[in-house]
Amino acid sequence: MLHLWDYLDARLKPEATASLRAHIDECDECSDYVAFQTRFFDAMAALRSRRSAPWHVKARVLDLLASDGYSSR
């Protein structure tokens, strides 16, 4: 799915969200993939709230992500 991450992060325009949602509702493969990713993100969020990495590890990960073009918003 080309725009899955934007969809899951609620970063799509309403018409794009509606179009993608309609596709997901009709496509079993995409529906299963979205469900898996949602469960994965939920599990990661639960871990993050229970344990936290030391600040220097977080800083290193953020630096590596930024060097690859990712941002934390």
C-alpha positions in Angstrom: 0.0 0.0 0.0 1.6 3.2 -1.2 0.0 5.5 1.4 -0.4 3.1 4.3 1.8 5.0 6.8 0.2 8.3 6.0 -3.2 6.6 6.5 -2.3 5.1 9.8 -0.9 8.4 11.0 -4.0 10.2 9.8 -2.0 12.4 7.5 -4.1 12.0 4.4 -6.6 14.5 3.1 -10.2 13.4 3.8 -10.9 12.3 0.2 -7.7 10.2 0.0 -8.6 8.7 3.4 -12.0 7.8 2.2 -10.7 6.3 -1.0 -8.1 4.2 0.7 -10.6 3.1 3.4 -12.9 1.9 0.7 -10.1 -0.1 -0.9 -9.1 -1.6 2.5 -12.7 -2.6 3.1 -12.9 -4.5 -0.2 -9.4 -6.0 -0.3 -8.8 -8.9 2.1 -5.1 -8.7 1.7 -4.9 -5.0 2.5 -7.4 -5.3 5.3 -5.3 -8.1 6.9 -2.1 -6.0 6.4 -3.6 -2.9 8.0 -4.9 -5.0 10.9 -1.4 -6.5 11.4 0.3 -3.1 11.3 -2.3 -1.6 13.7 -1.7 -4.4 16.2 2.1 -4.0 15.8 1.9 -0.3 16.5 -0.3 -0.9 19.5 2.2 -3.4 20.9 5.1 -1.1 20.3 3.3 1.7 22.0 2.5 -0.5 25.0 6.2 -1.5 25.3 7.3 2.1 25.0 5.0 3.2 27.9 6.3 0.4 30.1 10.0 0.7 29.4 12.1 3.5 28.2 15.5 3.5 26.7 18.2 5.7 28.2 18.3 9.2 26.7 21.6 8.5 24.8 20.1 5.5 23.1 17.0 7.5 22.1 19.2 10.3 20.8 21.3 7.9 18.7 18.2 6.3 17.2 16.7 9.7 16.4 20.0 10.8 14.8 20.1 7.7 12.6 16.5 8.1 11.6 17.1 11.8 10.7 20.1 10.9 8.6 17.9 8.6 6.6 15.3 11.3 6.1 12.8 10.4 8.8 11.5 13.0 11.2 9.7 12.9 14.5 7.3 15.6 13.2 
